């Protein structure tokens, strides 16, 4: 699961089981099993409207764009094979 904005996120529900009550009102974009294994939900949120996603996750890109996000699709599949993707390699920072 990755939180991408105010009450919005990307999720593979089968991986998590029961969600905590805090997430009951969240609007989630669901990814299927294959994109989950390829770290598809591991995205880089630049700002509340802009997200960087692995290029190979076409459905996720489409779902995000349909949700009003500006999406940058980049080839980042090599890193995902060794267990890391955008969020892992960019290290979240505190922005004001």
C-alpha atoms as one frame of an Amber mdcrd trajectory, in Angstrom:
protein
   0.000   0.000   0.000   1.153   3.505  -0.815  -0.628   6.672   0.274  -0.645
   9.144  -2.606  -2.720  12.025  -1.339  -5.439  13.176   0.991  -7.469  10.000
   1.661  -6.163   8.354  -1.518  -3.862   5.425  -2.018  -2.719   2.479  -4.105
  -3.334  -0.951  -2.653  -3.257  -4.697  -3.229  -5.936  -5.635  -0.699  -5.187
  -9.369  -0.678  -1.686  -8.640   0.611  -2.943  -6.753   3.628  -5.982  -8.639
   4.818  -8.042  -6.405   7.075  -7.421  -2.678   6.790  -7.279  -0.578   9.948
 -10.378   1.574  10.516  -8.385   4.713   9.684  -8.438   3.679   6.023 -12.169
   2.966   5.853 -12.918   6.207   3.995  -9.915   6.139   1.685 -10.333   6.026
  -2.070  -7.948   3.268  -3.187  -6.715   2.356  -6.640  -6.267  -1.393  -6.611
  -3.380  -3.208  -8.270  -3.520  -6.865  -9.175  -1.100  -9.572  -8.111   1.454
  -9.252 -10.943   1.966  -5.475 -10.594   2.187  -5.957  -6.827   4.998  -8.466
  -7.254   6.720  -6.006  -9.607   6.405  -3.256  -6.949   3.744  -1.419  -8.966
   2.312   0.304  -5.901   5.780   1.592  -5.049   5.505   5.017  -6.681   7.105
   8.405  -6.098   4.674  11.184  -5.191   6.249  14.476  -6.229   3.356  16.651
  -5.073  -0.390  16.182  -4.457  -1.065  16.065  -8.206   2.073  14.470  -9.680
   3.261  10.862  -9.434   6.140   8.903 -10.990   5.245   5.304 -11.902   7.042
   2.402 -13.549   6.324   2.535 -17.279   5.219  -1.103 -17.477   2.194  -0.596
 -15.199  -0.207   0.658 -17.880  -3.437   0.044 -15.948  -2.145   1.870 -12.874
  -1.005   4.777 -15.049  -4.442   4.937 -16.656  -6.234   4.707 -13.291  -4.076
   7.505 -11.848  -4.594   9.744 -14.876  -8.347   9.102 -14.714  -8.142  10.107
 -11.049  -6.747  13.518 -12.021  -3.042  12.908 -11.473  -0.255  13.981 -13.799
   1.769  10.799 -14.268   5.370  10.444 -15.369   5.986   6.904 -16.575   9.640
   5.865 -16.451  11.463   2.605 -17.077  12.513   1.480 -13.623  12.044  -2.267
 -13.863  15.707  -3.165 -13.222  15.564  -1.789  -9.693  12.277  -3.569  -8.928
  13.934  -6.911  -9.691  16.328  -6.357  -6.789  13.600  -5.338  -4.375  13.336
  -1.574  -4.682  11.378   0.929  -6.711  10.751   4.680  -6.710   9.808   5.186
  -3.077  12.684   3.019  -1.881  15.286   4.778  -3.980  14.126   8.362  -3.431
  13.813   8.208   0.367  10.752  10.221   1.419  11.510  13.716   2.616   9.533
  16.208   4.653   8.145  19.019   2.503   6.532  22.222   3.742
